[in-house]
Amino acid sequence: MKNKKNIILIGMPGVGKSTVGVILAKVTGRRFIDADLLIQEREGKRLKDIIREKGTDGFIEVENQVNASIEAKRAVIATGGSVIYGKEAMRHLKEIGTVVYLKVSFGIINRRLRNIKGRGVVLKKGQNLYELYEERCRLYEKYADVVVSTDRLNVEQTIEKVRRALRNAGETSSRSGNFGKRRG
């Protein structure tokens, strides 16, 4: 990939953003950044502890600040699932890279997220996983430059599908960032 832009991965917790991100960074010769680890470093605590101490809104504020301040070139950035609640963060991420939504069906997410609270997932009071999924999917679609459905794909197939979608979106030849929303 010739472009100096970053690749930003968004999607539900459990979709594989970090796993895909590490390997995608290796095969494209980019640096890997895990935004959740940046948050933990800044706060000196695990995500679930930050959520417990600061509450949902406090965590989203911290996440927004951290993501809005990421400075990177030629990196794959795996974000937390709730990054889409931070307008400043999403504006910044779209400016510095191509936003790729790794989309997966609710059934798969439901199976993968058995211990949702232990993972540090941001849930509003009284909200269940399905309601969270429905709410977030609309926001992921809104911010995505590229949408890649990952149902029934292994990691290698997902990475190849992401690379193909980025090529089709002009990621390798365009520096303008005006890729239009492509589905893979």
ABEGO torsion letter per residue (X at the ends): XABABBBBBBEBBGAGAAAAAAAAAAAAGBBBBBAAAAAAAAAGBBAAAAAAAAEAAAAAAAAAAAAAABBBBGBBBBBBAAAAABAAAAAAAAAABBBBBBBBBAAAAAAABABAAAAGBBBBBGBBAAAAAAAAAAAAAAABABBBBABGBBAAAAAAAAAAAAAAAGAAABAAGBAEBBBX
